[in-house]
Amino acid sequence: MTVDELRSKYIAFFKSKGHAEISGQSLIPDNDPTVLFTTAGMQPLVPYLSGQNHPEGTRLTDYQKCVRTGDIDSVGDPSHLTFFEMLGNWSLGDYFKKESIAFSWEFLTGKEWLAIPPEKISVTVFAGEEGVPRDEEAASIWESCGIPRERIFYLPRSDNWWGPAGLTGPCGPDTEIFYDTGKEACASHCRPGCPCGKYVEIWNNVFMQYNKTADGTFEPLSRKCVDTGMGAERTVAMLGGMKSVYEIDVFVPIIRCIESLSGKKYGENEDVDISIRIISDHVRTATFILGDQKAVTPSNVGAGYILRRVIRRAVRHGRKIGIEGAFLAKPADVVIGEYVKAYPEFEGKKDFIFEQLGAEEDKFLATLKKGEAEFEKLLPNLLKNPQKTIPGRVAFRLYDTFGFPIELTEELGREHGMTVDIDSFREAEKKHQEESRTLSAGAFKSGLGDHSEISTKYHTATHLLHEALKRVLGPEVAQKGSNITPERLRFDFSFSRALTKEEVQKVEDLVNEQIARDLPVSVEEMSLDDAKDTGARALFGDKYGERVTVYSIGDFSKEVCAGPHVEHTAQIGQFKITKEQSSSAGVRRIRAVISGGLPLGA
């Protein structure tokens, strides 16, 4: 089975069960301070899982592009990826465990669908702890589907529970579905979740049924929701009896392209295979980030830093297998050809993607030359060390200051009979990471973002800021991204020059004027075409469903958005721009804070 076939079957199945197909969203999440990228299929649905009505109804399904980089150093093995597709279906206060599990079982084992032999499937359910009983309900439903008790495993909170996102909020047990690869069990206690690889998780059904209160009590929710996610690449690999996700159909042409560029054959040398897998994964990830409707460009901060890292890592591994100069455009072209039908946002983006990849490759190749030159300067003193060891602080300086990979320092050291003190290098690296860590390592299991009162106020303030920028600077201004924490908002917008002090003050005054007017904030559901006709602002390059929610702030602002928002602008408080600066070429960034304001509900 191909990825296209799995994607199509999944959507067709859930549409046959009354689910509305909705469009997956951008890789760059709006107003979510927990992550730099969309890391889970349900992340764009956070407001609706939190109680807001979805314009397409209570049963939804889609496929979503995702990026996770917490395990980036593991990419190169047969299973880890930084980019992946997540297939999902949701119930927003509609059906619950019985229907969700029955749907999963039918899709997995039904002859019309995946036709997996039932004996290949094992499941896990929540074992119960801390005032929440074990999930006998889910276990009984699985048993009624035909899974014997010996293939139903009760696991603790660390395995079969998610949430809340913060200290309080919605949360609940999940049930995870595993495919038995047929490998021999590693021990008598081998079970789903064991790292030996006998069992591979392919689907996860989350049951949002509790609210955790401030005193640690778990109260049943009146509106229970279901969130599920199936990894497309992993599932296709399992269905095909493959040992690696890199054997599935979407990777084969990428690997063939890299073989042609390097002159190396995949499958003949493990070190070469690792490099080819890293290049394949990273070029696919970079192509999707650059081809996104809210594309970021390589930089030294945030999502741009992650993009820079995957591009440079791919270049370095290209050098390791004999590829000289810039080369990523060729495998990127293959990626676009494989995915443009499912992700039409690639249309018209090819030149931009190639340009950005080539520019970053050229910069990194120049960086490598500088690092090699610096190493040559250090070499005479390093050779005087009787232990023939390159200190970790020296290796880390080459890495941190010159972008010189530790593997290349080790390689150059070996050429001169030296080794690197790798332990002290890791200590220096860890210290640096602890000091500068931002959001890049967050593994987003529950997906529920911060919907606190202060973040809600900041969210509405971004709408006022967006409109104020357009009125002061001109209609060409367009939102390029935003990020909200309980301490501040950050708003990126297209503009070709720095703002003057007078322009900054005009924008700030205009926002505060709307807050002082105490404008009402209203929400309407309508078709996407009607939203456009009414003048609602949106990133119409984004994917939207047939129906959308439109938030209006008095007569000042109207945008397609999922919320949350204040009820009237006096709740926001005083707005203050603290910084205006460049974000990237042609993009400016504003940071702002708010203070005071009425409590929500007042």
C-alpha positions in Angstrom: 0.0 0.0 0.0 1.2 3.5 -0.8 0.9 6.6 1.4 -1.6 8.1 -1.1 -3.7 4.9 -0.9 -3.7 4.9 2.9 -4.5 8.6 3.1 -7.4 8.1 0.7 -8.8 5.0 2.4 -8.6 6.7 5.8 -10.5 9.8 4.7 -13.1 7.7 2.8 -13.7 5.4 5.8 -14.4 8.2 8.2 -16.5 10.1 5.7 -18.6 7.0 5.4 -19.1 7.2 9.2 -20.5 10.7 9.1 -17.3 12.6 9.6 -16.7 15.9 7.7 -13.3 16.1 5.9 -11.5 19.3 7.0 -8.3 20.6 5.6 -5.0 20.2 7.4 -3.4 23.4 8.5 0.0 25.1 8.3 3.2 23.7 9.8 3.6 27.0 11.5 1.1 27.2 14.4 -0.6 30.5 15.3 -0.7 31.7 18.9 0.7 28.6 20.4 3.7 29.2 22.6 4.3 25.5 23.3 5.9 24.6 20.0 7.6 26.0 17.0 5.9 23.7 14.5 2.6 21.8 14.3 3.7 18.6 16.0 0.4 16.7 16.2 -2.6 16.3 13.9 -5.0 17.7 16.6 -3.0 20.8 17.3 -5.0 23.1 15.0 -8.2 21.8 16.6 -7.3 22.9 20.1 -10.0 25.5 20.4 -12.7 23.0 19.4 -11.5 20.3 21.7 -11.6 23.0 24.4 -15.3 23.7 23.9 -15.7 25.9 20.9 -18.1 24.7 18.2 -16.5 23.7 14.9 -18.3 25.1 11.8 -18.1 21.6 10.1 -19.9 19.8 13.0 -19.0 17.3 15.7 -17.4 14.5 13.6 -14.2 15.5 11.8 -11.4 13.9 9.9 -8.2 15.1 8.1 -4.6 14.5 7.3 -2.0 16.9 8.7 1.7 17.6 8.0 3.7 17.6 11.2 7.3 18.3 12.3 9.0 17.1 15.5 12.7 17.6 16.2 13.0 16.4 19.8 14.6 13.2 18.5 16.5 14.7 15.6 19.7 13.0 16.7 18.0 9.6 16.2 17.2 10.3 12.6 19.3 8.0 10.5 18.0 4.8 12.2 15.3 2.9 10.4 12.3 4.5 12.1 12.8 8.1 13.2 11.6 11.0 11.1 11.4 14.8 11.6 8.5 15.3 9.1 5.6 13.0 9.1 1.9 12.9 8.2 -0.8 12.3 10.8 -4.2 10.9 9.9 -6.8 11.9 12.4 -10.5 11.7 13.4 -12.3 13.6 16.1 -15.5 13.5 18.1 -16.4 16.8 19.7 -19.0 15.8 22.3 -20.5 13.3 19.9 -19.5 9.6 20.1 -17.1 8.3 22.7 -15.1 5.1 23.5 -17.4 2.4 22.1 -17.8 4.0 18.7 -14.2 5.2 18.5 -12.7 1.7 19.2 -15.2 0.1 16.9 -14.3 2.5 14.1 -10.6 1.7 14.6 -11.2 -2.0 14.6 -13.3 -2.0 11.5 -10.8 0.2 9.5 -7.8 -1.9 10.6 -9.3 -5.4 10.0 -12.1 -4.8 7.5 -11.5 -6.5 4.1 -12.6 -3.3 2.3 -10.1 -1.2 4.3 -6.7 -2.4 5.6 -7.5 -6.1 6.1 -4.9 -6.5 8.9 -5.2 -10.0 10.4 -6.8 -9.6 13.8 -4.0 -11.7 15.5 -1.5 -9.0 14.4 -3.1 -6.4 16.7 -2.5 -5.8 20.4 -3.7 -2.8 22.4 -2.8 -1.0 25.6 -5.2 0.8 28.0 -4.8 2.9 31.1 -4.0 0.9 34.2 -5.5 3.4 36.7 -3.8 5.5 39.4 -4.2 8.7 41.4 -7.9 8.6 41.9 -8.8 7.5 38.4 -9.9 3.9 37.9 -8.3 1.7 35.3 -10.0 1.8 32.0 -12.0 -1.5 32.0 -14.5 0.2 29.7 -12.0 0.4 26.9 -10.7 -3.1 27.6 -14.2 -4.6 27.5 -14.9 -2.8 24.2 -11.7 -4.2 22.6 -12.6 -7.7 23.9 -16.0 -7.4 22.3 -14.3 -6.5 19.0 -12.4 -9.8 19.2 -9.1 -9.0 20.9 -8.4 -11.7 23.6 -7.5 -10.5 27.1 -3.9 -11.7 26.7 -3.4 -9.0 24.0 -4.9 -6.2 26.1 -2.2 -4.6 28.3 -2.8 -2.3 31.2 -0.1 0.4 31.3 0.5 3.4 33.7 0.0 7.1 33.2 3.4 7.5 31.5 2.2 5.3 28.7 -1.6 5.7 28.4 -2.6 9.1 29.6 -2.4 12.6 28.2 -2.9 16.1 29.7 -3.7 18.4 31.0 -1.4 20.8 29.1 -0.8 22.8 32.2 -1.5 22.2 35.9 -5.3 22.0 35.3 -7.7 21.4 32.5 -9.1 18.6 30.2 -7.2 15.3 30.2 -7.9 11.6 30.1 -6.8 8.0 29.3 -5.9 6.7 25.9 -5.7 3.4 24.2 -2.8 2.7 21.9 -2.9 0.2 19.0 0.1 -1.9 18.1 1.1 -4.0 15.1 2.9 -7.2 15.9 5.9 -7.4 13.4 6.3 -11.2 14.0 9.7 -10.8 15.7 10.5 -13.2 18.5 9.6 -11.7 21.9 12.8 -10.4 23.7 11.7 -11.8 27.0 8.7 -13.2 28.9 7.7 -9.7 29.9 7.8 -8.3 26.3 4.8 -6.2 25.6 3.6 -3.3 23.4 5.9 -0.4 24.1 8.9 -2.6 24.5 11.9 -1.1 22.7 12.9 -4.5 21.1 10.7 -3.6 18.1 8.4 -6.6 18.2 5.4 -4.3 18.6 5.0 -1.0 16.7 2.4 1.6 17.6 0.3 2.7 14.6 -2.7 4.4 16.2 -3.6 6.3 19.4 -7.2 7.0 20.5 -7.3 9.7 23.3 -10.4 9.9 25.5 -10.8 13.4 26.9 -13.1 12.7 29.8 -11.8 14.4 32.9 -11.0 17.9 34.1 -8.1 18.2 36.6 -8.8 20.9 39.1 -6.3 23.0 41.1 -6.5 20.7 44.1 -5.6 17.6 41.9 -9.1 16.2 41.7 -10.2 14.6 38.4 -13.8 15.6 37.7 -15.8 14.0 34.8 -16.4 16.3 31.9 -19.9 16.8 30.7 -18.7 17.2 27.1 -16.4 14.3 26.3 -14.2 14.3 23.2 -12.2 11.8 21.2 -8.9 12.6 19.4 -7.1 10.0 17.4 -3.9 9.9 15.4 -2.4 7.4 13.0 1.1 7.8 11.6 1.0 7.4 7.8 4.6 6.5 7.2 4.8 4.0 10.0 1.6 2.3 9.1 2.5 1.9 5.5 5.8 0.4 6.5 4.1 -2.1 8.8 1.4 -3.1 6.2 4.2 -3.7 3.7 6.2 -5.9 6.0 9.1 -3.4 5.8 11.9 -3.2 8.2 12.3 0.6 7.8 10.0 3.6 7.1 12.6 4.5 4.4 11.5 1.6 2.3 8.0 3.0 1.7 7.0 4.4 -1.7 7.5 8.1 -0.9 11.1 7.6 0.1 12.3 5.3 -2.7 12.6 8.0 -5.4 14.3 10.4 -3.0 16.9 7.7 -2.1 17.4 6.9 -5.8 18.1 10.6 -6.4 20.7 10.7 -3.6 22.3 7.5 -4.9 22.7 9.1 -8.3 24.2 12.3 -6.8 26.7 10.4 -4.6 27.5 7.3 -6.6 26.8 5.3 -3.5 24.3 2.4 -3.3 21.8 2.2 -0.5 21.8 -1.0 1.4 25.5 -1.9 1.0 27.1 0.0 3.8 25.4 0.9 7.1 27.4 4.2 7.5 26.4 5.3 4.0 22.8 4.1 4.7 22.6 6.3 7.8 23.7 9.4 5.8 21.3 8.7 3.0 18.4 8.3 5.4 19.4 11.6 7.2 19.5 13.4 3.8 16.2 11.9 2.7 14.4 12.9 5.9 15.9 16.3 6.2 15.4 17.4 2.6 11.8 16.3 2.9 11.4 18.3 6.1 13.1 21.4 4.7 11.0 21.2 1.5 7.8 21.1 3.5 8.8 23.9 5.8 9.8 26.1 2.8 6.8 25.1 0.8 4.4 25.9 3.6 1.7 28.6 3.2 3.4 30.4 6.1 7.0 29.5 5.1 9.8 30.5 7.4 13.4 31.0 6.1 16.7 29.8 7.6 17.8 31.9 10.6 19.4 31.6 14.0 16.2 31.7 16.1 13.0 29.7 16.4 11.6 27.8 13.6 14.2 29.3 11.2 16.9 27.8 13.3 15.4 24.3 13.1 15.1 24.7 9.3 18.8 25.8 9.1 19.8 22.9 11.2 18.1 20.2 9.0 19.5 21.8 5.9 23.0 22.0 7.2 22.9 18.4 8.6 21.8 17.2 5.2 24.7 19.0 3.5 27.2 17.6 6.0 26.0 14.1 5.3 26.1 14.7 1.6 29.8 15.6 2.0 30.3 12.4 4.0 29.1 10.3 1.1 31.0 12.2 -1.6 28.5 14.9 -2.8 30.3 18.2 -3.3 28.7 21.6 -3.6 25.0 22.5 -3.4 22.8 19.6 -4.3 19.6 19.7 -2.2 17.4 21.2 -5.0 17.4 17.9 -6.9 16.0 15.7 -4.1 13.7 18.5 -3.1 12.3 18.5 -6.7 11.5 14.8 -6.2 9.7 15.5 -2.8 7.6 18.2 -4.5 6.6 15.8 -7.3 5.6 13.1 -4.7 3.4 15.4 -2.6 2.0 18.2 -4.7 -1.3 16.4 -5.4 -2.0 16.0 -1.7 -0.4 19.4 -0.7 -1.3 21.9 -3.5 0.5 24.7 -1.5 3.6 23.5 -3.3 2.2 24.9 -6.5 4.3 28.0 -7.5 6.8 27.5 -4.6 9.4 25.5 -6.4 11.7 28.5 -7.3 11.5 29.9 -3.8 12.4 26.5 -2.3 15.3 26.0 -4.6 16.6 29.5 -4.0 16.4 29.2 -0.2 18.0 25.7 -0.1 20.9 26.9 -2.4 21.6 30.0 -0.4 21.7 28.1 2.8 23.9 25.4 1.3 26.4 28.1 0.0 26.5 29.8 3.5 27.2 26.5 5.2 29.9 25.4 2.8 31.5 28.8 3.5 31.1 28.1 7.2 32.8 24.7 6.9 35.8 26.4 5.2 36.1 28.9 8.0 35.9 26.2 10.6 38.6 24.2 8.8 40.8 27.3 8.7 40.3 27.9 12.4 41.2 24.3 13.2 44.4 24.7 11.2 45.2 27.8 13.4 44.6 25.8 16.6 46.5 22.7 15.4 50.1 23.6 16.5 49.0 24.1 20.1 46.7 21.0 20.0 49.6 18.8 18.9 51.6 19.9 21.9 49.0 18.1 24.2 50.8 14.9 25.3 47.4 13.1 25.7 46.7 13.9 22.0 43.2 15.0 23.1 41.3 18.0 21.8 39.6 19.6 24.8 35.8 19.6 24.7 35.6 23.4 25.2 37.7 23.9 22.0 35.6 21.5 20.0 32.4 23.2 21.3 33.8 26.7 20.4 34.4 25.4 16.8 30.8 24.2 16.8 29.1 27.2 18.6 31.1 30.0 17.0 31.9 28.6 13.6 29.1 26.1 13.1 31.6 23.4 12.7 30.1 20.0 13.4 31.7 17.9 16.1 31.9 14.9 13.7 34.2 17.0 11.4 36.3 18.0 14.4 36.7 14.3 15.3 37.5 13.5 11.7 40.2 16.1 11.5 41.5 15.1 14.8 41.9 11.5 13.7 43.9 12.6 10.7 46.4 14.1 13.1 46.3 11.2 15.6 44.1 13.0 18.1 40.7 12.3 19.8 38.1 14.7 21.1 37.2 14.8 24.8 33.7 14.1 23.9 32.4 14.0 27.5 33.5 17.6 28.2 32.1 18.6 24.8 28.7 17.2 25.7 28.9 19.0 29.1 29.6 22.3 27.3 26.8 21.6 24.8 24.3 20.7 27.6 25.1 23.9 29.5 24.5 25.9 26.4 21.3 24.2 25.6 20.0 24.7 29.2 20.8 28.4 28.9 19.3 29.0 25.5 16.6 26.4 25.2 13.4 27.8 23.7 10.5 25.8 22.4 12.3 23.5 20.0 12.3 20.3 22.1 8.7 20.2 23.2 7.0 16.9 22.4 3.4 17.9 22.2 1.4 15.0 23.3 -1.9 16.5 24.3 -1.8 19.5 22.0 -3.8 21.8 24.3 -2.3 25.2 24.2 -2.4 28.0 26.7 -6.0 29.4 26.9 -5.4 31.4 30.1 -7.1 34.8 30.6 -3.9 36.7 29.8 -3.2 34.7 26.7 -6.8 35.3 25.5 -6.3 39.0 25.9 -3.0 38.9 24.0 -4.7 36.9 21.2 -7.4 39.6 20.7 -4.7 42.3 20.8 -2.9 40.7 17.9 -6.0 41.2 15.8 -6.0 44.9 16.7 -2.3 45.2 16.0 -2.7 43.6 12.6 -5.4 46.0 11.5 -3.5 49.0 13.0 -0.4 48.1 11.0 -2.4 48.0 7.8 -4.0 51.3 8.5 -0.7 53.0 9.4 1.7 51.3 6.9 -0.6 50.3 4.0 -2.7 47.4 2.8 0.5 45.5 1.7 1.2 44.5 5.3 0.3 40.8 5.9 0.7 38.6 8.9 3.6 36.2 8.6 3.3 34.6 12.0 2.7 35.2 15.7 3.6 33.8 19.1 1.9 34.4 22.4 3.1 33.7 25.9 1.5 34.9 29.2 4.3 37.6 29.3 4.1 39.1 25.8 3.0 38.9 22.2 5.2 38.6 19.1 3.8 39.5 15.7 5.6 39.1 12.4 4.5 40.9 9.3 5.6 41.6 5.7 7.2 45.0 5.3 10.4 46.1 3.5 11.9 48.6 6.0 12.2 49.5 9.7 9.3 51.5 11.1 10.0 55.0 12.2 9.4 56.0 15.9 6.4 58.0 14.7 4.9 55.0 12.9 5.4 52.8 15.9 3.7 55.4 18.1 0.8 55.7 15.7 0.3 51.9 15.7 0.3 51.7 19.5 -2.0 54.7 19.8 -4.5 53.2 17.3 -4.6 49.9 19.2 -5.2 51.7 22.5 -7.9 53.8 21.0 -9.9 50.7 20.1 -9.4 49.3 23.5 -10.6 52.5 25.0 -13.7 52.4 22.7 -14.6 49.1 24.4 -15.6 47.5 21.2 -17.7 44.3 21.3 -16.1 41.1 20.0 -18.6 38.9 18.1 -18.3 35.6 16.3 -20.1 34.2 13.3 -20.0 30.9 11.4 -20.2 31.2 7.6 -18.9 29.7 4.4 -15.4 30.6 3.3 -16.7 32.4 0.2 -19.1 34.5 2.4 -16.2 35.3 4.7 -14.2 36.6 1.8 -17.2 38.6 0.5 -17.7 40.3 3.8 -14.1 41.4 3.8 -12.9 39.1 6.6 -9.1 39.0 6.7 -7.4 35.6 6.6 -4.3 34.0 5.2 -6.3 32.7 2.3 -3.3 30.7 1.1 -4.1 28.6 4.2 -6.4 25.6 3.9 -9.8 26.1 5.4 -13.0 24.0 5.5 -16.1 25.0 3.7 -17.3 26.8 6.8 -15.2 29.0 9.1 -15.5 31.1 12.2 -15.2 34.9 11.7 -14.4 37.2 14.7 -15.3 40.9 14.4 -14.0 43.6 16.8 -16.6 46.3 16.5 -16.2 48.2 13.2 -12.4 47.9 13.3 -11.3 44.4 12.6 -12.7 41.2 11.0 -10.7 38.0 10.7 -11.1 34.3 10.1 -9.8 32.7 13.3 -10.4 29.9 15.8 -10.2 32.0 19.0 -10.1 32.4 21.9 -11.0 36.0 22.3 -12.2 38.5 24.9 -15.8 39.6 24.9 -15.1 43.4 24.6 -11.9 45.3 24.2 -11.8 47.0 27.5 -10.9 43.6 29.0 -7.5 43.8 27.2 -5.9 46.7 29.1 -3.1 49.0 28.1 -1.1 48.0 25.0 2.6 48.9 24.7 5.0 48.1 21.9 8.4 47.2 23.4 10.4 46.4 20.3 10.3 46.6 16.5 13.0 44.8 14.6 13.8 42.7 11.5 12.8 39.0 11.6 14.0 38.0 8.2 14.3 39.4 4.7 11.2 41.5 4.0 9.6 40.6 7.4 9.5 42.8 10.5 8.7 41.7 14.1 6.9 43.6 16.8 6.9 42.6 20.5 4.3 44.1 22.8 2.9 43.8 26.3 -0.4 44.5 27.9 -1.3 45.5 31.4 -4.4 46.0 33.5 -7.8 45.5 31.8 -11.0 44.1 33.1 -11.2 40.4 34.1 -12.9 38.2 31.5 -16.6 38.0 32.1 -16.7 41.6 33.5 
